[in-house]
Amino acid sequence: KEIIAAAIEVSSPLKAEKCRNERKWRFGYLKHLLGLVEEQCKSAQTALDVANAGMDKAYDTFQFVHPDGRTVSLREAMSKPAADKFHTGYVQGEAAKPDKVLQIPYKGKTLSGDALKAQVRKWVEYGTIEPSAGDAIIQCADSPGYLDLSGRHFVLLGAGSAMGPFLVLMALGANVVAIDLDRPGIWKRLIGIARKSPGSLTFPMKKEQSACGESDDELYASSGCNLFTQTPMIRDWLLQLYPGSKFTVGSYAYLNGAAHVQVSLAMDAICRDLTEKRKGTSLAYLCTPTDAHLIPKEAHD
């Protein structure tokens, strides 16, 4: 509540006061989120001011607990390098590069070329997808080079997410930098998929990959990290990884309830420092229908 109120306050002190005075927050928060978006619609500068005020409050409010038990604000925790460092693991896929033809399965058929573009236009006309989505699909169909991602690096925060793009990126030969929990089962799956793909997989490790011997079990057990407890370490590792390469960083980790707010802020802290300190960094997000955001007029109509 205080974070949303702080964000709204830079544009509308009256709305901020109403937000702070909301007694039934669980059932009444929606109108305040909508009020926040309404304020951001006033101008591009207002949108930035509102967002920055909210994030500043969040970085000062949320606490980060160091391994030795010291507790500081998230802002302070991210203000300096971590004491420890990750090692780097790497797996190169063994599959051949994919065909540069966009294919989409639909009603028992695999559509490509003119048949795919005709179906996309039907979807747009019916309202199944927005015109911009249709244009993007058709552009991919007309641009075979888009389907070879061997020259691109994608950082996936929450690489094993069920809704994330890991499978697609690996199938298209991308270089994926995977951030996910240090649980052997997760890495058995991710590394297994990577080995059978035309792409590559890079990931943080507790020890040198060469020290794992010939045992895959030891490799799986030594891989991964924790976005909650190792946020500065993950940031440091990503800043030093593959110098000169441009990263597209996707935030895909999801948790229930308050934990999702915490992991979202951890991902934001990593993304913020990468965009500020690593040239050429771009961001990607998996939005949800429960977000309050603007839509184009044609989507509304």
C-alpha positions in Angstrom: 0.0 0.0 0.0 2.7 2.5 1.0 4.6 1.8 -2.3 1.6 2.4 -4.5 0.7 5.5 -2.4 4.3 6.9 -2.8 4.1 6.3 -6.6 0.7 8.1 -6.9 1.7 11.0 -4.6 4.1 12.6 -7.1 1.1 13.2 -9.4 -2.0 13.2 -7.1 -1.6 13.7 -3.4 -5.3 13.3 -3.0 -5.4 9.9 -4.6 -2.3 8.9 -2.5 -4.1 9.9 0.7 -7.1 7.8 -0.3 -4.8 4.8 -1.0 -3.2 5.1 2.4 -6.6 5.3 4.1 -7.9 2.2 2.4 -9.0 -0.1 5.3 -10.0 -3.2 3.2 -6.9 -3.4 1.1 -7.4 -7.0 0.0 -10.7 -6.1 -1.7 -10.1 -2.4 -2.4 -6.6 -2.3 -3.9 -7.8 -2.5 -7.5 -9.2 1.0 -7.8 -5.9 2.4 -6.5 -3.9 0.5 -9.1 -6.3 1.9 -11.8 -5.8 5.3 -10.3 -2.0 4.9 -10.6 -2.3 4.0 -14.3 -4.7 7.0 -14.9 -2.1 9.3 -13.4 0.6 7.8 -15.6 -1.5 8.6 -18.7 -1.1 12.3 -18.2 2.3 12.5 -19.9 5.4 10.5 -20.6 7.3 12.4 -17.9 4.5 11.8 -15.3 4.6 8.1 -16.2 8.3 8.0 -15.4 8.0 10.1 -12.3 5.3 7.8 -10.9 7.2 4.7 -11.7 10.5 6.0 -10.2 8.8 7.1 -7.0 7.2 3.7 -6.5 10.4 1.8 -7.2 12.4 4.1 -5.0 10.0 3.4 -2.1 10.2 -0.4 -2.8 14.1 -0.4 -2.9 14.2 1.4 0.5 11.4 -0.6 2.1 12.3 -4.2 1.2 15.1 -5.8 3.2 17.9 -8.0 2.0 19.5 -10.5 4.4 23.2 -11.3 3.9 24.6 -14.8 4.4 26.0 -13.6 7.8 22.6 -12.5 9.0 23.1 -8.7 8.4 19.9 -7.0 7.2 20.0 -3.9 4.9 17.7 -2.3 2.4 17.7 -3.8 -1.1 19.1 -0.5 -2.4 22.1 -0.8 -0.1 22.6 -4.5 -0.9 22.8 -3.8 -4.6 25.1 -0.7 -4.2 28.2 -2.8 -3.9 29.7 -6.0 -5.3 28.9 -9.3 -3.5 31.6 -10.9 -1.4 31.3 -14.3 -3.2 31.3 -15.2 -6.9 29.8 -17.9 -9.2 31.7 -20.1 -11.5 30.3 -20.6 -15.0 28.9 -23.7 -16.5 28.4 -24.2 -20.3 26.7 -26.8 -22.5 26.7 -26.8 -26.3 23.8 -28.4 -28.0 24.4 -31.2 -30.5 21.5 -30.8 -32.9 21.7 -29.3 -36.4 20.5 -25.7 -36.9 16.7 -25.4 -37.5 15.0 -24.9 -40.8 14.5 -21.2 -41.4 10.8 -21.6 -42.0 8.1 -20.4 -39.6 5.7 -23.2 -38.9 2.6 -23.0 -36.6 0.5 -26.1 -35.7 -3.2 -25.4 -36.0 -6.2 -27.8 -36.1 -4.2 -30.8 -37.0 -2.1 -29.1 -39.7 1.2 -27.3 -39.8 0.8 -23.9 -41.4 3.6 -22.0 -43.1 4.1 -19.6 -46.0 1.0 -18.2 -47.7 -1.3 -20.5 -45.8 0.0 -19.3 -42.5 -0.3 -15.6 -43.5 -3.9 -16.1 -44.7 -4.8 -17.7 -41.4 -3.1 -14.9 -39.4 -5.2 -12.3 -41.4 -8.3 -14.3 -40.4 -7.3 -14.2 -36.8 -6.8 -10.4 -37.0 -10.1 -9.8 -38.7 -12.0 -12.0 -36.2 -10.3 -10.3 -33.3 -8.4 -13.4 -32.0 -5.2 -11.4 -32.0 -4.4 -7.7 -32.3 -3.2 -6.3 -35.7 0.3 -5.6 -34.3 0.6 -9.3 -33.4 -0.5 -10.4 -36.8 2.0 -8.0 -38.4 4.8 -9.5 -36.3 3.9 -13.1 -37.3 3.8 -12.2 -41.0 7.1 -10.4 -40.7 8.7 -13.5 -39.2 7.2 -15.6 -42.0 8.8 -13.3 -44.5 12.1 -13.0 -42.8 13.8 -16.4 -42.5 16.8 -14.9 -40.7 14.7 -14.2 -37.7 14.5 -17.9 -37.0 18.3 -18.3 -36.5 19.2 -17.0 -33.0 22.7 -18.4 -32.9 24.1 -14.9 -32.7 21.9 -13.7 -29.8 22.2 -14.1 -26.0 19.1 -14.3 -23.9 19.2 -14.2 -20.1 16.2 -16.0 -18.6 15.4 -15.1 -14.9 13.4 -18.1 -14.0 14.5 -20.2 -17.0 12.4 -23.2 -16.1 9.2 -21.3 -16.0 6.3 -23.2 -17.6 5.2 -20.0 -19.5 8.8 -18.9 -20.4 10.5 -19.1 -23.8 13.2 -21.6 -23.0 12.1 -24.4 -25.3 11.5 -22.0 -28.3 14.8 -20.2 -27.8 16.8 -23.5 -27.6 15.0 -24.9 -30.7 16.0 -21.7 -32.6 19.7 -22.1 -31.7 19.9 -19.2 -29.2 22.6 -18.8 -26.6 20.6 -19.0 -23.3 21.9 -17.8 -20.0 19.8 -19.6 -17.5 19.0 -18.3 -14.0 17.0 -20.8 -11.8 17.0 -22.4 -8.4 19.8 -24.6 -7.3 17.8 -27.8 -7.4 19.2 -30.8 -9.3 15.9 -31.8 -10.9 15.6 -28.3 -12.6 19.1 -28.6 -14.1 18.7 -32.1 -15.2 15.8 -30.9 -17.3 17.4 -27.7 -18.6 20.7 -29.3 -19.4 19.1 -32.3 -21.0 17.0 -30.1 -23.3 20.1 -28.0 -24.2 22.1 -31.0 -25.2 19.5 -32.1 -27.7 19.1 -28.6 -29.2 21.1 -26.5 -31.7 21.6 -23.8 -29.0 23.9 -23.3 -26.0 23.3 -23.0 -22.3 25.3 -21.0 -19.8 24.6 -21.1 -16.1 26.0 -20.2 -12.7 27.7 -22.9 -10.6 28.9 -23.3 -7.0 32.2 -24.8 -8.3 34.2 -25.2 -11.5 32.4 -27.4 -14.1 35.7 -29.3 -14.6 35.6 -30.3 -10.9 32.3 -32.2 -11.4 34.1 -35.1 -13.0 32.1 -37.4 -15.4 29.0 -37.5 -13.2 26.0 -35.6 -14.5 24.5 -35.8 -11.1 27.3 -33.8 -9.6 26.9 -31.2 -12.4 23.2 -30.9 -11.7 23.8 -30.6 -7.9 26.4 -27.8 -8.4 24.3 -25.6 -10.8 21.9 -22.8 -10.1 21.3 -20.0 -7.7 18.7 -18.2 -5.7 17.2 -14.9 -6.8 16.1 -14.1 -3.2 19.3 -14.7 -1.4 22.0 -14.2 -4.1 20.7 -11.1 -6.0 23.9 -9.1 -5.9 26.0 -12.2 -6.9 23.8 -12.9 -9.9 24.0 -9.3 -11.0 27.8 -9.4 -10.7 28.1 -12.6 -12.6 25.9 -11.3 -15.5 27.8 -8.0 -15.7 31.1 -9.9 -16.3 29.7 -12.6 -18.6 30.5 -12.6 -22.3 31.9 -9.0 -22.5 30.8 -7.2 -25.6 27.7 -9.4 -26.2 24.2 -7.8 -26.1 21.8 -9.4 -23.7 18.1 -9.6 -23.8 17.0 -10.1 -20.2 13.6 -11.8 -19.6 11.9 -11.8 -16.2 9.9 -15.0 -16.0 10.1 -16.2 -12.4 6.7 -16.6 -10.7 5.7 -17.4 -7.2 2.4 -17.2 -5.3 1.3 -14.3 -3.0 3.8 -12.0 -1.4 6.8 -14.1 -2.6 6.0 -12.9 -6.1 6.4 -9.3 -5.1 9.8 -10.2 -3.6 11.1 -12.1 -6.6 9.8 -9.4 -9.0 11.8 -6.8 -7.1 14.9 -9.0 -7.2 14.6 -9.4 -10.9 14.0 -5.7 -11.3 17.2 -4.9 -9.3 19.2 -7.2 -11.7 17.6 -5.7 -14.8 18.2 -2.1 -13.6 21.9 -2.6 -13.1 22.3 -4.5 -16.3 20.6 -1.8 -18.3 22.7 0.9 -16.6 26.0 -0.8 -16.7 26.0 -3.1 -19.7 25.6 -1.5 -23.1 23.1 -3.0 -25.4 20.9 -4.6 -22.8 17.2 -5.0 -23.7 14.4 -6.3 -21.5 11.5 -8.7 -22.0 8.5 -9.5 -19.8 5.7 -12.1 -19.7 2.7 -10.0 -18.9 -0.5 -11.3 -17.2 -4.1 -10.4 -18.0 -4.4 -9.3 -14.4 -2.0 -6.4 -15.0 -3.6 -2.9 -15.3 -2.2 -1.5 -18.5 -3.3 0.5 -21.6 -4.4 -1.2 -24.8 -4.7 0.1 -28.4 -8.1 1.3 -29.5 -8.4 -1.4 -32.1 -8.0 -4.0 -29.4 -10.8 -2.5 -27.4 -13.1 -2.2 -30.4 
